[in-house]
Amino acid sequence: MPASKAKIKANAKYNKNHYDRLEMQVPKGEKENIVAHAKAHDGTLNKFLNRAVSEAIERDNENT
């Protein structure tokens, strides 16, 4: 059953108040590779990208 208009509105309000959004551009065709990798390892693109960013920040901070 699809979500009600009230549920969609409540989710949008929650997300707006609790999350920042980023936009990322990749070369044509690369998105499919990234999504496939994420599904194979973490399950979702969002979880994979958050993990990748966190690991890169941690690695960069160790080298400074």
Number of C-alpha atoms within 10 A of each C-alpha: 3 6 8 9 9 9 11 12 12 12 12 12 11 11 12 11 9 8 8 7 6 5 4 4 7 8 6 7 8 11 13 10 9 15 17 14 15 17 13 10 12 13 13 14 17 12 13 18 15 11 13 12 11 12 12 12 11 11 11 10 9 8 6 5
